[in-house]
Amino acid sequence: MSGTLTKVSTDPKDRWSELGSFIREQRGTARLSLRRLSELAGISNPYLSQIERGLRRPSAEILQQIAKALRISAETLYVQAGILEPPDGNTDLTRLIMADRKLSEDQKQALVRIYVSFRRDYEEEHGLHGSSPDDGTQAGGDPGTGPGAHPADPPHHAVLA
């Protein structure tokens, strides 16, 4: 995904217009025509056009199809549509790594181990011992630790759609 999340309006009319603008911006970034995105998302060209102009309120399922076609997370569109709350700044990077379909399990595990190591170093440097990181690990531990877990076992996370 390029760019950052835009501020989400509380006014429903503005929200749908902002969602449509966001989708149009993402489509432009992906260099997809309206027709091509509608084909990839499995929705009609006129319906997608109405969504982009803020005239139609798409369902969560339609947003998921659009997100998949744009190769962005459905959660990003859900936030833009007001279905989900905006992130609080504590990104669950481990979950995002584990959800990446373009990485092998070994690559995911390596990235998670490096990330956890960096987090642990940061916490030690800043006297944050005992704080529970929002990275899917147990405090001070590696992903997948616990009774009977093997260090090479993948962490147990729900995979994002």
C-alpha angles and dihedrals in degrees: 000000000000125000127006135288113279122230107276116229123224093214107094094218092051091044094058091044091050091047090052092048090049092051091047090050092049090047089052091049089051089048093233125148118230089250094050093048091049089052093048092047093045095236131116121272093236092049092052090047090053091049091051091050091050093245097117132049107221122211122243088256093055090047089052091052091049092047092050091050091049091045093235128120118277087224089066091059092041089057091048090050093047093245091118131032116252114263115271094225095265098110115196094225094171091059091048092050092049090049094054106112093193094067128076119237090253091052091048091050092049092051092047092050091051092047093049090048092052091047091050091049091050092049091049092049092049098041094247096139114155095022112131111236117220091231100101094260128116114251107290092350138108125255112279095020120145139085110344095357119136118217090239093053113109117249114260107247135149108252115233119237 
